[in-house]
């Protein structure tokens, strides 16, 4: 199972980043993507595939405002 959770935060990823604080002993997400960092679709797909192939599952928290390096939103 691959689960992608979209969190509020068009221009600030603090709510999405807070997902990492839920449980230090067992992180809730394998990856967290924030609008403060440019999004790379190829790296995303590669990272998710690697975790899925290893564990059979992957959970990702994504801020609604993630964007490519040219500034366009992924959601467009």
Phi, psi and omega in degrees: 000135173243124182241128176242120181253119178269126181250155176300152176134078182294318183235357179223132186260020185295326177292317178295317180298330180296342177300332179288343183272352187300316184203104182294329182290324180221094183305143183282335185230148174280326181219149175228127181244128186241153180289345179285350181235132178301141182268137178239107184299319181296317178294319178303309181297319179295315180297313181296317179299318181298316180292316180298316179297327182280319189245344183082009178202160177202133178237131184232133172254127185232131174285141183298343184261017179298146185216158176282172183294344176272002177094350179284140180287142177300327182291346178284000000 
